[in-house]
Every structure is written in structure tokens, then in C-alpha cells.
Amino acid sequence: MLKLFRKKGVTEEETAVEYPAKTGPVVPENQAPKENRGGFYQRLKEKLIKTRETLVSRVDTLVLGKKEIDEDLLDELEEILITSDLGVETAQSLIEKVQQKVKRKELDDPEKLKAYLQQEILSFLEIPEKTVDYIEKPIVVLVIGVNGVGKTTTIGKLASQFTREGRKVMLVSGDTFRAAAGEQLEIWASRAGAEIIRQKEGSDPSAVVFDALKAARARGTDIVLIDTAGRLHTKVNLMEELKKIRRTIQKELPAGPHQTLLVLDATMGQNAISQARLFHEAMEINGLILTKLDGTAKGGVVVGISHELKLPIRYIGIGEKTEDLQPFDPKEFVTAIFN
């Protein structure tokens, strides 16, 4: 996801208040376990079985024995798509595409309908990412989302993956409102062999971030992952706090944050799309991370979010282990659902 280049001549003094991570094992780069992508695909296919049953199995039943694609069939198909958590807008878009194909006599066999849906859904997910070469260090990744979506755990897993690639990583506990957030992040930093910057509960999150960036630049850190609060007194306060953090980052690093990633809980279905829309309106989001796809029947929400917001999905999570968070591959995801 990120390209790193070494920057020389950094002389800033370390001004951050640091709480060292608890002692824990550090996995050297040459001993890091490497994820077999084929193995991840097999696990993904197993974890998406409920989504497959909700969507694909019902489409199979719908077209069984049908001789033509008529309005009744399309009405039932639309209901299947909506109740599979693709969302009304995405479902209607798919139905319109099918109708156009049928009208032009390019699609008349119900048995070919599933293959066409698979093709169109893949096109919805293949959103090009902007490739940026980052010359300065550190690369700053701001991770946002409401409480309970797996934000802190996701940051910990990313930190583990980056350190295993040989990158110097710093975690920043910007959620100073939830007592357990800093402690949880500290445990993940220990596991990953990453540094952590945190301050006492109730501290100004922006001040913590400012101090952390000073320290990161002084120490030659490659990647800074910033955890943030997911709940304040009102949604307005939450968004304003996040905007303040972003402004603080830009004062220290005008090009930052280089990535703003929104973490969403896939089990929330359509509520996840609503959350994504609110955050996207308030923040300059670069990409999405979908967690808790394992065992949910609401995996179709991945398609709805990507199609409606035109934002690339960067990672998906299908379990508790570090290797269960992997870069999102649209073709792999669609194939796992349809086959």
C-alpha cells in the first residue's frame, strides 16, 4: 500500500511524552511467517458461506427451470439483491444493467444471469487507487471509525505486518477518551515490536499526535499509525475532533495524513454504508477497511459501499489472527462468493 524512501538529516529533538511498550517478542524480518494467498482465499471462501447462501444460492433457486428473463424474475432478483445487503441504489443499478442487456437481446438465458451479475459486481469493486510515491518520512496513516468496529485491533494487525516487512512503525493512541484504548494499543505494539506514544486519559488527542510526529521524525520512523476516538458527546464533536487532528498533522507534515482509512464493521450491513457516508462527507477518506466478514450473511455490504461511495476497499478482516487481515482483492472476493 505504501512506498517508503529514506529521508536524511533529521535533527528534531524528541519532544513526545512516551509510555514504552511492554516487553514482548519481536519477529525479525527474516523469520516472519509469510501468508500463503491461496490459504487466505480458502479461508475467505469458508468465512463467506453465509453471504453466498444469502445471495448466490437464492439466485440459483430463482433461475432454476426458468426459460426467460421477465419482469417477475427481475422483481424477485431485485428483492434478493436488496436483502443481501447490497443496498437499494446498488441493487437498482444492477437490475437496470440486466434490463438493458435483455432489451438488446444480449442476455436472454436465465442460466447466464449469475455469471453476468458476477461480472458487474466485480466492476463495482474495481475502483482504481491513486498511487503516490512518498519521499518524506514518516508516512502518516490516520485510522477512523466508530467504537466497536475493530479500529484498534486493525491498527495492531497492520503494525505487525509492516514490522515484519522490516519497517519501523510507531503507534499513536489518539483515543484518550476510552480508558482501555491506550492499554489495548500498547499490547499490540508489544506484539508487533513497534513503538507507541500515548498520554494519560483525557489528554488532548491533537497534542498527543503532535508530540508523536515530532518523535517519529526524530527517530526516522517509517510509518505512523494513529488510533482515534469513535465516540464523543455528539457526532458533530467527533467529526470536529478528527478534523482538528488532521490539521495538527498538516502543521507538522503538510502532505499528511498520507492515508485516512475508515474502518467499518461488515456485520452492520446497511448501517455501515450510512456510517461511511457520514465520515466521507466530513473527512478526506482514501480507503476503507471492512472487518468481521467471517460468519456474517451481510458480506454484500462490501459491494454496496464500494459502488455508492466510489472508495477503494484496502483491507478486509475475516478473523482474529493477524494474518486474517489482508489487502482486498476484488476478483478473489467475488470468486469466493460466486463459486
Residue pairs with C-beta under 8 A, 6 or more apart in sequence:
1 259
1 314
1 327
2 134
2 139
2 141
2 223
2 258
2 259
3 132
3 133
3 134
4 134
4 137
4 139
4 167
4 222
4 223
5 133
5 134
5 135
5 136
5 137
6 137
6 220
7 135
7 136
7 137
7 220
10 137
10 217
10 218
10 220
11 218
12 214
12 217
12 218
13 214
13 218
14 214
14 215
14 218
14 219
15 211
15 214
15 215
16 197
16 211
16 212
16 214
16 215
17 197
17 199
17 211
18 195
18 196
18 197
18 215
19 182
19 186
19 196
19 197
19 198
19 199
20 196
21 186
21 189
21 190
21 194
21 195
21 196
22 186
22 187
22 190
23 190
24 190
24 191
24 193
25 191
25 193
26 163
26 193
27 33
27 160
27 163
27 164
27 193
29 164
29 165
29 166
32 164
32 165
33 164
33 323
35 323
35 326
37 326
40 323
40 326
41 332
41 335
41 336
43 318
43 319
43 324
44 293
44 316
44 318
44 332
44 333
44 336
45 336
45 339
47 293
47 294
47 295
47 318
47 319
48 293
48 299
48 336
48 337
50 295
50 296
50 297
50 299
51 84
51 293
51 296
51 297
51 298
51 299
51 300
51 337
52 336
52 337
52 338
53 297
54 83
54 84
54 85
54 297
54 298
54 300
55 80
55 81
55 84
55 86
55 300
55 337
56 114
56 337
56 338
58 80
58 84
59 77
59 80
59 113
59 114
59 117
60 114
62 73
62 76
62 77
62 80
63 73
63 110
63 111
63 113
63 114
66 73
66 110
67 110
68 108
68 110
69 98
69 102
69 107
69 108
69 109
69 110
69 113
73 110
74 95
74 98
74 99
77 95
77 98
77 113
78 91
78 92
78 95
81 90
81 91
81 94
81 95
81 300
82 88
82 91
84 297
84 300
85 269
85 270
85 297
85 298
85 299
85 300
85 301
85 304
86 94
86 300
86 301
86 303
86 304
86 307
87 270
87 273
87 301
87 304
87 307
87 308
89 304
89 307
89 308
90 124
90 303
90 304
90 307
90 308
93 307
94 117
94 120
94 121
97 120
98 107
98 113
98 116
98 117
101 107
101 116
102 108
107 113
107 116
114 338
118 334
118 338
121 303
121 334
122 330
122 331
122 334
124 303
124 306
124 307
125 302
125 303
125 306
125 307
125 313
125 330
125 333
125 334
126 330
127 306
127 310
127 311
127 312
127 313
128 312
129 287
129 312
129 314
130 286
132 258
134 255
134 258
136 253
136 255
137 216
137 217
137 220
137 221
137 222
138 170
138 213
138 216
138 217
138 221
138 222
138 223
138 224
138 253
139 222
139 223
139 224
139 258
139 259
140 213
140 224
140 226
140 249
140 253
140 256
140 257
140 258
140 259
141 158
141 223
141 224
141 225
141 226
141 257
141 258
141 259
141 260
141 261
142 226
142 228
142 242
142 245
142 246
142 249
142 257
142 259
142 260
142 261
143 151
143 154
143 155
143 225
143 226
143 227
143 228
143 261
143 263
143 289
144 151
144 228
144 230
144 242
144 260
144 261
144 262
144 263
144 279
144 283
144 285
145 151
145 230
145 262
145 263
145 264
145 275
145 279
146 230
146 231
146 275
147 178
147 229
147 230
147 231
148 230
148 265
149 230
149 263
149 264
149 265
149 291
149 292
150 263
150 265
150 291
150 292
150 317
151 227
151 228
151 230
151 263
152 175
152 181
152 184
152 185
152 188
152 227
153 184
153 188
153 291
154 263
154 289
154 291
154 315
154 317
154 325
155 171
155 185
155 188
155 225
155 227
156 171
156 184
156 185
156 187
156 188
156 189
156 191
156 192
156 322
157 188
157 317
157 322
157 324
157 325
158 225
158 315
158 325
159 169
159 171
159 188
159 189
159 192
159 194
159 225
160 188
160 191
160 192
160 322
161 322
161 325
162 169
162 192
162 194
162 222
162 223
163 169
163 192
163 193
163 194
167 222
167 223
168 195
168 219
168 220
168 221
168 222
168 223
169 192
169 194
169 195
169 221
169 222
169 223
169 224
169 225
170 194
170 195
170 196
170 197
170 212
170 215
170 216
170 219
170 221
170 223
170 224
170 225
171 185
171 188
171 189
171 192
171 194
171 195
171 196
171 197
171 224
171 225
171 227
172 196
172 197
172 198
172 208
172 209
172 212
172 224
172 225
172 226
172 227
173 181
173 182
173 185
173 186
173 196
173 197
173 198
173 199
173 208
173 227
174 205
174 208
174 209
174 226
174 227
174 228
174 229
174 245
175 181
175 182
175 205
175 227
175 228
175 229
175 230
176 182
176 198
176 199
176 200
176 201
176 202
176 203
176 204
176 205
176 208
176 229
177 201
177 202
177 229
177 231
177 232
178 229
178 230
178 231
179 201
181 227
181 229
182 198
182 201
185 196
185 198
185 227
186 196
186 198
188 194
189 195
189 196
195 219
195 221
197 208
197 211
197 212
197 215
198 208
199 207
199 208
199 211
205 228
205 229
205 241
205 244
205 245
206 241
206 244
206 245
206 247
206 248
209 226
209 245
209 248
209 249
210 248
210 251
210 252
212 224
212 226
213 224
213 249
213 252
213 253
213 256
214 252
215 221
216 224
217 252
226 245
226 249
226 257
228 241
228 242
228 245
229 238
229 241
230 238
231 238
232 238
232 241
235 278
239 278
239 279
239 282
239 283
242 282
242 283
243 282
243 283
246 257
246 260
246 283
246 284
249 256
249 257
250 256
259 286
259 287
260 283
260 284
260 285
260 286
261 285
261 286
261 287
261 288
261 289
261 314
262 275
262 276
262 279
262 280
262 283
262 285
262 287
262 288
262 289
262 311
263 288
263 289
263 291
264 272
264 275
264 276
264 288
264 289
264 290
264 291
264 305
265 272
265 291
265 292
266 272
266 290
266 291
266 292
266 293
266 296
266 298
266 299
266 301
266 302
266 316
267 292
267 296
267 298
268 275
268 298
268 301
269 298
269 301
270 301
270 304
272 290
272 301
272 305
273 301
273 304
273 305
273 308
273 309
276 288
276 305
276 309
276 311
277 308
277 309
279 285
280 309
280 311
285 311
286 311
286 312
286 314
287 311
287 312
287 313
287 314
288 305
288 306
288 309
288 311
288 312
288 313
288 314
289 313
289 314
289 315
289 316
289 317
289 325
290 301
290 302
290 305
290 313
290 315
290 316
290 317
290 328
291 316
291 317
291 325
292 317
293 299
293 302
293 316
293 317
293 318
294 317
294 318
294 319
294 324
299 337
302 313
302 316
302 333
305 311
305 313
306 312
306 313
312 328
313 328
313 330
314 327
314 328
315 325
315 326
315 327
315 328
316 325
316 326
316 328
316 333
317 324
317 325
318 324
318 326
